[in-house]
Amino acid sequence: MQVDLYQTLKSINVTDDQAKLVVASIEEYIDNMVGDATKPLQEKIDGLQRSLETHMKTQTWVISIIGFTIVALTAIGTLVSILRH
């Protein structure tokens, strides 16, 4: 609750309930305005997060394929070396 606003309202003889209602209404308005103002930024962050997750999955597959290829080529090289002797 905005203490200064509440105290100011009380100083001009606004009832407790009315002062609390005014403060609550202003706080709700501010919350809505901040939410509306930050919505595009949140959407952009969400999009970047999805993009990052996609890139991470792709990188994981690429690294796995490279690792598998190295293991397979090493195994083939070892097998060829054994068969030559």
C-alpha positions in Angstrom: 0.0 0.0 0.0 1.2 3.5 -0.8 1.6 4.9 2.7 2.1 8.5 1.7 -1.0 8.5 -0.5 -3.0 6.7 2.2 -1.9 9.2 4.9 -2.7 12.2 2.6 -6.2 10.8 1.9 -6.7 10.3 5.7 -5.5 13.9 6.4 -8.4 15.3 4.2 -10.9 13.2 6.2 -11.3 10.3 3.7 -12.6 7.2 5.5 -10.3 4.2 6.0 -12.2 2.1 3.5 -12.3 4.8 0.9 -8.6 5.5 1.3 -7.7 1.8 1.0 -10.0 1.5 -2.1 -8.3 4.5 -3.8 -4.8 3.2 -3.0 -5.7 -0.4 -4.2 -7.2 1.0 -7.4 -4.1 3.0 -8.2 -1.8 0.1 -7.4 -3.9 -2.1 -9.7 -3.8 0.5 -12.4 0.0 0.8 -12.1 0.4 -3.1 -12.2 -1.7 -3.2 -15.4 0.2 -0.4 -17.0 3.6 -2.0 -16.2 2.3 -5.3 -17.5 1.1 -3.8 -20.7 4.4 -1.9 -21.1 6.5 -4.9 -20.6 4.4 -7.4 -22.6 6.3 -6.8 -25.9 9.6 -7.3 -24.1 8.4 -10.5 -22.5 7.2 -11.8 -25.9 10.6 -11.0 -27.3 12.4 -12.8 -24.4 10.1 -15.8 -24.9 10.9 -15.9 -28.6 14.6 -15.7 -27.9 14.3 -18.5 -25.4 12.5 -20.7 -27.9 15.2 -20.0 -30.5 18.0 -20.7 -28.1 16.4 -24.0 -27.1 16.1 -25.0 -30.8 19.7 -24.1 -31.4 20.9 -26.1 -28.4 19.0 -29.1 -29.6 20.6 -28.8 -33.0 24.0 -28.4 -31.5 23.5 -31.5 -29.4 22.6 -33.5 -32.5 25.6 -32.1 -34.4 28.0 -32.9 -31.6 26.5 -36.4 -31.2 26.9 -37.1 -34.9 30.5 -35.9 -34.9 31.3 -38.1 -31.9 29.7 -41.1 -33.5 31.6 -40.5 -36.7 34.9 -40.3 -34.8 34.2 -43.5 -32.9 33.1 -45.3 -36.1 36.2 -44.1 -38.1 38.5 -45.1 -35.2 36.9 -48.5 -35.1 37.2 -48.9 -38.8 40.8 -47.8 -38.7 41.6 -50.2 -35.9 39.8 -53.1 -37.8 41.8 -52.3 -41.0 45.0 -52.2 -39.0 44.3 -55.6 -37.4 43.4 -57.2 -40.7 46.6 -56.0 -42.4 48.8 -57.7 -39.9 
